[in-house]
Amino acid sequence: MRTIMATTFNLELNNKPTRKGTYNILLRITQDRKHKRINTSIELKSPRDYNPKAKQGNWIRTSEPNHKVWNAVLAAEIENAKITYRDLREQGLATKENIKSTIKEVEISPSFLAYAKQRTSDILNEGGHRNYKKYNGFCNKLEGFLKSNRKKDLLFVEVTTSFLSKFEAYIHTLKNERNPEAVLHPNTIAINLNIFKSIINRAIEIDKFIKPEQNPFLGYKYDREVSTTKEKLNEAEIKLIEELNLKENSLIWHCRNYFLFSFYLAGIRAGDLIQLRWCNITSEGRLEYRMSKTKKDRSIFLHDKARDILQHYYNENCKPAHYIFPLLDSSAEYAKAVTPEQKATLPPEMIIKLNDIVGAKNALINKYLGKIEDEAKITKHISMHIARHSFAKIAKDNKVDNNHLKNLLGHSNIKITEAYMGNFDTAETDTVMASIFKKKEEPKEKEDLLKKISTMDKSEISELLKFLNNPLKK
């Protein structure tokens, strides 16, 4: 049996340029004085940037801006080849041919940035526009961080615990789009790190780009999302809005209608309300539609207050496919997709356009709801989503059971409702608080009574005792 000589791993430059005019750095496997070569993931623009006499870790000269990262990548690829060799040696299969075939002739460490962008694109194509916007925002922040470090790409091998720490520190400095004077909300930061973690998990579990033990989040902790205080109106404040004297058909009048219609029908989300059509109203007097967030169908009885609002918008020219409220163009290209199934077939660019318009309309409504809160002299911030919170709060105040609220709010399970109602359900704690302070007041009442008795003469005390023994007699 032939004995295999020692195997070594080195780098060399391919002096023949690629079609792109770049120069590949090769991983050279030497065994029995014979060589096998594999392309690494690094390509240089100029052969002068490679130092063939360099010591370990300094193959790329400082003339290349990415020299530090790329040298680290090359070191990682050599180590990966050595691991492959050791694994094959244990099986008695450590020939240079087997090593080469085991190490795929592709980039050993693919681009994480490209992978994240592709995942973002896939989410959009799958119809998940809400998640697409979040993932796209994450990619933009990641690119901004790379740009601040004079980098254009990020490889999987570079995504380390240290990198995560630096990226988190960077997004903590970013400005809040809604309030440029403030930085990002902690929950926004948590959402972006959650997305980062989800992409890494997918790369491990689905696409097998990296091994589970290489997950950088295994040794990294960050603050998770926290529950925020949910603003909500009480019945008296809703009445103030209802009774405002607003000019009919004015923009502020319409915005009041949108808010109240949402409130009257268990807090319809703004994105769904804006896209309601007359075909969503059934002959039985119900509103039936599919929620865009959860994809769950809802059927809600139209009571008198909701019907009164609809009467303002219905006329003989209304057709089933027309939008109920004057917010979207019923003749637009996107309007041809009426049912949820038809919407799912819209091209991604049209979905983006529709959702951008819906977002702009929601922002406009919220702007005028701010004017309504001033007109009604309400000190709380009002937005379309507050209609949903207000409905939940008032329903709970009226002793509506969480199981009924689950159906009214369109939640998929009771746990979501219980978590949603966490900030609203205060009845039990209020009772406990009252009992605590009541106990503290009792000794003072007793003390006051004793002081009063001490000022009474014997006849007054005698009359008091007779009354206490038989209070029904004068």
C-alpha positions as CSV (number, residue, x, y, z in Angstrom):
1,M,0.0,0.0,0.0
2,R,1.4,3.4,-1.1
3,T,2.1,5.8,1.7
4,I,0.8,9.3,1.1
5,M,3.4,12.0,1.8
6,A,2.7,15.1,3.8
7,T,0.1,17.4,2.4
8,T,0.6,21.2,2.3
9,F,-1.6,24.1,1.5
10,N,-0.4,27.4,0.0
11,L,-1.6,30.3,-2.1
12,E,-0.5,31.5,-5.5
13,L,-1.8,34.1,-8.0
14,N,-3.2,33.0,-11.4
15,N,-1.5,35.4,-13.7
16,K,-4.0,34.8,-16.4
17,P,-6.8,37.4,-16.1
18,T,-10.5,36.4,-16.0
19,R,-13.1,37.7,-18.5
20,K,-13.7,40.5,-16.0
21,G,-10.1,41.5,-16.1
22,T,-9.4,40.3,-12.5
23,Y,-6.9,37.9,-11.2
24,N,-7.8,34.8,-9.1
25,I,-5.9,33.8,-6.0
26,L,-5.6,30.0,-6.0
27,L,-5.4,27.5,-3.2
28,R,-2.6,25.1,-4.0
29,I,-2.7,21.6,-2.6
30,T,0.7,19.9,-2.7
31,Q,1.0,16.1,-2.2
32,D,3.8,13.8,-3.4
33,R,5.3,16.9,-4.9
34,K,2.3,17.2,-7.2
35,H,-0.2,20.1,-7.1
36,K,-4.0,20.6,-7.4
37,R,-5.3,24.1,-7.5
38,I,-8.7,25.6,-6.5
39,N,-10.1,29.1,-7.0
40,T,-10.5,31.0,-3.8
41,S,-13.2,33.6,-3.3
42,I,-10.8,36.5,-3.8
43,E,-10.1,38.2,-7.1
44,L,-7.6,41.1,-7.4
45,K,-7.9,44.0,-9.8
46,S,-4.2,44.2,-10.2
47,P,-1.6,41.4,-9.9
48,R,0.7,43.9,-8.2
49,D,-1.6,43.7,-5.1
50,Y,-0.4,40.1,-4.5
51,N,2.8,39.4,-2.6
52,P,4.0,35.9,-3.5
53,K,6.8,36.0,-0.8
54,A,4.4,37.1,2.0
55,K,4.2,35.4,5.3
56,Q,1.0,33.9,6.6
57,G,-1.8,36.4,6.6
58,N,-0.2,39.1,4.5
59,W,-0.7,37.8,0.9
60,I,-2.5,40.9,-0.3
61,R,-0.6,44.2,-0.1
62,T,-1.9,47.3,1.6
63,S,-2.4,48.9,-1.8
64,E,-5.7,47.0,-1.9
65,P,-8.3,48.8,0.3
66,N,-9.8,45.4,1.4
67,H,-6.5,43.8,2.3
68,K,-7.2,43.2,6.0
69,V,-10.6,41.5,5.4
70,W,-9.4,39.6,2.3
71,N,-6.3,38.3,4.0
72,A,-8.6,37.0,6.8
73,V,-10.9,35.3,4.3
74,L,-7.9,33.6,2.6
75,A,-6.6,32.4,6.0
76,A,-10.1,31.0,6.7
77,E,-10.2,29.2,3.4
78,I,-6.8,27.6,4.0
79,E,-8.0,26.4,7.4
80,N,-11.2,25.0,5.8
81,A,-9.1,23.0,3.4
82,K,-7.0,21.6,6.3
83,I,-10.2,20.6,8.1
84,T,-11.4,18.8,5.0
85,Y,-8.0,17.1,4.7
86,R,-8.1,15.9,8.3
87,D,-11.7,14.5,7.9
88,L,-10.7,12.6,4.8
89,R,-7.5,11.3,6.4
90,E,-9.5,9.7,9.1
91,Q,-11.3,7.8,6.4
92,G,-8.1,6.9,4.5
93,L,-9.2,9.0,1.6
94,A,-7.0,12.1,1.9
95,T,-5.7,12.3,-1.7
96,K,-5.4,15.7,-3.3
97,E,-8.0,14.7,-5.8
98,N,-10.5,13.9,-3.1
99,I,-9.6,17.1,-1.2
100,K,-10.2,19.1,-4.3
101,S,-13.5,17.4,-5.1
102,T,-14.7,17.8,-1.6
103,I,-13.9,21.5,-1.5
104,K,-16.4,22.8,-4.1
105,E,-14.8,25.0,-6.8
106,V,-16.9,28.0,-5.8
107,E,-16.4,30.7,-3.3
108,I,-15.8,29.0,0.1
109,S,-17.4,32.0,1.8
110,P,-20.3,33.4,-0.3
111,S,-21.5,37.0,0.1
112,F,-23.9,37.5,3.1
113,L,-25.0,40.8,1.6
114,A,-26.0,39.2,-1.7
115,Y,-27.8,36.4,0.2
116,A,-29.7,38.9,2.4
117,K,-30.8,40.9,-0.7
118,Q,-31.9,37.7,-2.4
119,R,-34.0,36.7,0.6
120,T,-35.5,40.1,0.7
121,S,-36.5,39.8,-3.0
122,D,-37.9,36.3,-2.4
123,I,-40.1,37.6,0.4
124,L,-41.5,40.3,-1.9
125,N,-42.2,37.7,-4.7
126,E,-44.0,35.5,-2.1
127,G,-46.4,38.4,-1.4
128,G,-45.0,39.4,2.0
129,H,-44.8,43.1,1.5
130,R,-44.9,44.0,5.2
131,N,-41.8,41.8,5.8
132,Y,-40.2,43.0,2.6
133,K,-40.1,46.5,3.8
134,K,-38.5,45.4,7.1
135,Y,-35.9,43.3,5.3
136,N,-35.2,45.9,2.8
137,G,-34.7,48.4,5.6
138,F,-32.2,46.0,7.2
139,C,-30.3,45.6,4.0
140,N,-30.1,49.4,3.6
141,K,-28.7,49.8,7.1
142,L,-26.2,47.0,6.5
143,E,-25.0,48.7,3.3
144,G,-24.7,52.0,5.1
145,F,-22.6,50.4,7.8
146,L,-20.3,48.7,5.2
147,K,-20.0,52.1,3.3
148,S,-19.0,53.8,6.5
149,N,-16.1,51.3,6.7
150,R,-15.3,51.7,3.0
151,K,-16.5,48.3,2.1
152,K,-18.9,47.2,-0.6
153,D,-19.6,43.6,0.4
154,L,-19.8,41.3,3.4
155,L,-18.9,37.6,3.3
156,F,-20.4,35.0,5.6
157,V,-16.9,34.4,7.1
158,E,-16.8,38.0,8.2
159,V,-20.1,37.9,10.1
160,T,-18.6,37.3,13.6
161,T,-19.8,38.2,17.1
162,S,-17.5,41.2,16.9
163,F,-19.1,42.3,13.7
164,L,-22.5,42.0,15.2
165,S,-21.4,44.2,18.1
166,K,-20.1,46.9,15.8
167,F,-23.2,46.8,13.6
168,E,-25.5,47.1,16.6
169,A,-23.4,50.1,17.9
170,Y,-23.8,51.7,14.4
171,I,-27.6,51.4,14.2
172,H,-27.9,52.9,17.6
173,T,-26.6,56.1,16.1
174,L,-29.1,56.2,13.2
175,K,-31.8,58.9,13.0
176,N,-35.4,58.1,13.4
177,E,-37.2,58.8,10.1
178,R,-40.4,59.9,11.8
179,N,-38.6,62.1,14.3
180,P,-35.2,63.2,12.9
181,E,-34.3,64.8,16.2
182,A,-34.3,61.3,17.8
183,V,-32.4,58.1,17.2
184,L,-34.0,54.7,16.3
185,H,-36.4,53.3,18.8
186,P,-35.0,50.3,20.8
187,N,-37.7,48.0,19.2
188,T,-36.6,49.1,15.7
189,I,-33.0,48.1,16.6
190,A,-34.2,44.7,18.0
191,I,-36.3,44.1,14.8
192,N,-33.2,44.6,12.6
193,L,-31.1,42.3,14.7
194,N,-33.9,39.7,14.7
195,I,-33.9,39.9,10.9
196,F,-30.1,39.5,10.8
197,K,-30.5,36.4,13.0
198,S,-33.3,35.0,10.9
199,I,-31.2,35.3,7.7
200,I,-28.2,33.5,9.4
201,N,-30.5,30.8,10.7
202,R,-31.9,30.2,7.2
203,A,-28.4,30.1,5.7
204,I,-27.6,27.3,8.2
205,E,-30.8,25.3,8.2
206,I,-32.1,25.7,4.6
207,D,-29.1,26.5,2.3
208,K,-26.3,25.0,4.4
209,F,-23.9,27.9,3.7
210,I,-22.4,27.7,7.2
211,K,-22.3,25.1,9.9
212,P,-24.5,25.5,13.1
213,E,-21.5,25.9,15.3
214,Q,-20.4,28.9,13.2
215,N,-23.5,30.8,14.0
216,P,-22.3,34.2,15.3
217,F,-25.5,34.7,17.3
218,L,-24.6,31.7,19.6
219,G,-22.3,34.0,21.6
220,Y,-24.2,37.2,21.1
221,K,-26.9,38.7,23.2
222,Y,-29.0,41.9,22.5
223,D,-32.0,43.6,23.9
224,R,-35.2,42.0,22.7
225,E,-38.4,44.0,21.8
226,V,-40.2,45.5,24.8
227,S,-43.9,46.1,25.2
228,T,-44.7,49.8,24.6
229,T,-47.4,51.8,26.2
230,K,-50.5,51.7,24.0
231,E,-52.4,55.0,23.7
232,K,-56.2,54.5,23.8
233,L,-59.3,56.6,24.1
234,N,-62.1,56.1,26.5
235,E,-65.8,56.4,25.7
236,A,-66.0,60.0,26.6
237,E,-63.2,60.9,24.3
238,I,-64.8,58.9,21.4
239,K,-67.9,60.9,22.0
240,L,-66.0,64.2,21.8
241,I,-64.8,63.1,18.3
242,E,-68.3,62.1,17.3
243,E,-69.8,65.4,18.3
244,L,-67.2,67.6,16.6
245,N,-68.8,70.1,14.3
246,L,-66.8,69.6,11.1
247,K,-67.6,70.8,7.6
248,E,-69.2,68.0,5.6
249,N,-67.0,66.6,2.8
250,S,-63.9,68.4,4.1
251,L,-60.7,66.3,4.4
252,I,-60.8,66.5,8.2
253,W,-64.5,65.3,8.1
254,H,-63.6,62.3,6.0
255,C,-60.7,61.4,8.2
256,R,-63.0,61.5,11.2
257,N,-65.2,59.0,9.4
258,Y,-62.3,56.7,8.6
259,F,-61.2,56.7,12.3
260,L,-64.8,56.1,13.6
261,F,-65.6,53.4,11.0
262,S,-62.5,51.5,12.1
263,F,-63.4,51.9,15.8
264,Y,-67.1,50.9,15.2
265,L,-65.9,47.7,13.4
266,A,-63.5,46.3,16.0
267,G,-60.4,48.3,14.9
268,I,-60.0,47.6,11.2
269,R,-56.3,48.3,10.4
270,A,-55.7,51.3,8.2
271,G,-54.2,49.3,5.3
272,D,-57.3,47.1,5.1
273,L,-59.8,50.0,5.5
274,I,-58.2,52.0,2.7
275,Q,-58.6,49.1,0.3
276,L,-62.2,48.1,1.2
277,R,-64.6,47.8,-1.8
278,W,-68.4,47.7,-2.0
279,C,-68.2,44.0,-2.8
280,N,-66.9,43.6,0.8
281,I,-70.4,44.6,2.0
282,T,-72.8,41.6,1.9
283,S,-76.6,41.5,1.3
284,E,-76.9,40.3,4.9
285,G,-75.5,43.6,6.2
286,R,-72.0,42.4,7.0
287,L,-68.5,43.5,6.2
288,E,-66.4,40.6,5.0
289,Y,-62.7,41.0,4.0
290,R,-59.3,39.3,4.4
291,M,-56.8,40.9,6.8
292,S,-53.6,41.7,4.9
293,K,-51.4,41.2,8.0
294,T,-52.6,37.7,9.1
295,K,-54.4,36.5,5.9
296,K,-57.3,35.7,8.0
297,D,-60.9,36.2,6.8
298,R,-63.2,38.4,8.9
299,S,-67.0,38.9,8.9
300,I,-68.4,41.7,11.0
301,F,-72.0,42.8,11.6
302,L,-72.6,46.4,10.3
303,H,-74.4,48.1,13.2
304,D,-76.2,51.5,12.7
305,K,-73.3,53.8,13.4
306,A,-71.1,52.0,10.8
307,R,-74.0,52.0,8.3
308,D,-74.5,55.8,8.7
309,I,-71.0,56.4,7.7
310,L,-71.3,54.1,4.6
311,Q,-74.4,56.0,3.5
312,H,-72.3,59.1,3.0
313,Y,-70.2,57.3,0.4
314,Y,-72.7,55.2,-1.5
315,N,-74.5,56.4,-4.7
316,E,-76.1,54.9,-7.7
317,N,-72.8,55.0,-9.7
318,C,-71.0,52.8,-7.2
319,K,-70.0,49.4,-8.5
320,P,-69.0,46.3,-6.5
321,A,-65.3,46.6,-7.5
322,H,-65.1,50.3,-6.6
323,Y,-63.3,51.3,-3.4
324,I,-65.7,52.5,-0.6
325,F,-63.7,55.4,0.6
326,P,-62.3,58.2,-1.8
327,L,-58.7,57.2,-1.1
328,L,-57.6,55.0,-4.0
329,D,-58.2,55.2,-7.7
330,S,-60.7,52.5,-8.8
331,S,-59.5,52.9,-12.4
332,A,-55.8,52.3,-11.6
333,E,-54.0,49.3,-12.9
334,Y,-53.6,47.8,-9.4
335,A,-57.4,48.1,-8.8
336,K,-58.1,45.4,-11.4
337,A,-57.0,42.8,-8.8
338,V,-60.1,42.7,-6.6
339,T,-59.9,39.4,-4.6
340,P,-57.0,38.4,-2.4
341,E,-56.2,35.7,-4.9
342,Q,-56.0,38.2,-7.7
343,K,-53.8,40.5,-5.6
344,A,-51.4,37.7,-5.1
345,T,-50.8,37.6,-8.9
346,L,-49.8,41.2,-9.2
347,P,-46.2,41.9,-10.3
348,P,-43.9,42.8,-7.3
349,E,-43.4,46.4,-8.6
350,M,-47.1,47.0,-8.7
351,I,-47.5,45.6,-5.2
352,I,-44.8,48.0,-4.0
353,K,-46.6,50.9,-5.7
354,L,-50.0,50.0,-4.2
355,N,-48.6,49.6,-0.7
356,D,-46.6,52.9,-1.0
357,I,-49.8,54.7,-1.9
358,V,-51.7,53.0,1.0
359,G,-48.9,54.1,3.3
360,A,-49.0,57.6,2.1
361,K,-52.8,57.7,2.5
362,N,-52.5,56.4,6.1
363,A,-49.9,59.1,6.9
364,L,-52.3,61.8,5.5
365,I,-55.2,60.4,7.6
366,N,-53.0,60.5,10.7
367,K,-52.0,64.0,10.0
368,Y,-55.6,65.2,10.1
369,L,-56.4,63.0,13.1
370,G,-53.8,65.2,14.8
371,K,-55.9,68.2,14.0
372,I,-59.0,66.4,15.3
373,E,-57.3,65.7,18.7
374,D,-56.7,69.5,18.9
375,E,-60.3,70.3,17.9
376,A,-61.7,67.9,20.4
377,K,-59.2,69.1,23.1
378,I,-57.9,65.5,23.6
379,T,-54.4,65.4,25.1
380,K,-53.7,61.9,23.7
381,H,-52.0,61.2,20.4
382,I,-54.6,59.9,17.9
383,S,-53.8,57.7,14.9
384,M,-55.7,55.1,12.9
385,H,-54.2,52.3,14.9
386,I,-55.4,54.0,18.1
387,A,-58.9,53.1,16.9
388,R,-58.0,49.5,17.4
389,H,-56.5,50.0,20.8
390,S,-59.4,52.1,21.9
391,F,-61.9,49.5,20.8
392,A,-60.0,46.8,22.8
393,K,-59.8,49.0,25.9
394,I,-63.5,50.0,25.8
395,A,-64.6,46.4,25.2
396,K,-62.5,45.2,28.2
397,D,-64.0,48.0,30.3
398,N,-67.5,46.6,29.3
399,K,-66.5,43.2,30.6
400,V,-66.1,41.5,27.2
401,D,-64.4,38.2,27.6
402,N,-60.9,37.7,26.0
403,N,-62.3,34.8,23.9
404,H,-64.8,37.1,22.3
405,L,-62.2,39.8,21.9
406,K,-60.0,37.3,20.1
407,N,-62.6,36.9,17.4
408,L,-63.5,40.6,17.3
409,L,-59.8,41.6,16.8
410,G,-59.2,38.8,14.4
411,H,-56.4,37.2,16.4
412,S,-55.3,33.7,15.4
413,N,-55.1,32.4,19.0
414,I,-56.0,33.5,22.6
415,K,-52.4,34.0,23.6
416,I,-52.1,36.9,21.1
417,T,-55.2,38.5,22.6
418,E,-54.0,38.1,26.1
419,A,-50.6,39.6,25.2
420,Y,-52.4,42.4,23.3
421,M,-54.7,43.1,26.3
422,G,-51.8,43.1,28.8
423,N,-51.7,46.9,29.1
424,F,-55.5,47.3,29.2
425,D,-56.7,44.6,31.7
426,T,-56.2,46.5,35.0
427,A,-59.4,45.7,36.9
428,E,-57.9,43.2,39.2
429,T,-54.8,45.3,40.0
430,D,-57.1,48.3,40.6
431,T,-59.1,46.3,43.2
432,V,-55.9,45.2,44.9
433,M,-54.6,48.8,45.1
434,A,-57.9,50.1,46.6
435,S,-57.8,47.3,49.2
436,I,-54.3,48.1,50.2
437,F,-54.9,51.8,50.8
438,K,-58.3,51.2,52.4
439,K,-56.5,49.1,55.1
440,K,-54.1,52.0,55.7
441,E,-57.0,54.4,56.2
442,E,-58.9,52.3,58.8
443,P,-56.6,53.0,61.8
444,K,-56.9,56.8,61.2
445,E,-60.7,56.5,61.1
446,K,-60.6,54.7,64.4
447,E,-58.3,57.2,65.9
448,D,-60.6,60.1,64.9
449,L,-63.6,58.3,66.4
450,L,-61.8,57.9,69.7
451,K,-60.9,61.5,69.8
452,K,-64.5,62.5,69.2
453,I,-65.8,60.2,72.0
454,S,-63.2,61.7,74.4
455,T,-64.9,65.1,74.1
456,M,-68.4,63.8,74.8
457,D,-70.1,64.0,78.3
458,K,-71.6,61.0,80.0
459,S,-75.2,61.6,78.8
460,E,-74.0,61.8,75.1
461,I,-72.0,58.6,75.5
462,S,-75.0,56.9,77.0
463,E,-77.2,58.0,74.1
464,L,-74.6,56.8,71.6
465,L,-74.4,53.3,73.2
466,K,-78.2,53.0,73.2
467,F,-78.2,53.8,69.4
468,L,-75.4,51.3,68.7
469,N,-77.2,48.6,70.5
470,N,-80.5,49.2,68.7
471,P,-79.9,51.5,65.6
472,L,-83.4,51.1,64.2
473,K,-85.0,52.8,67.2
474,K,-84.7,56.5,67.7
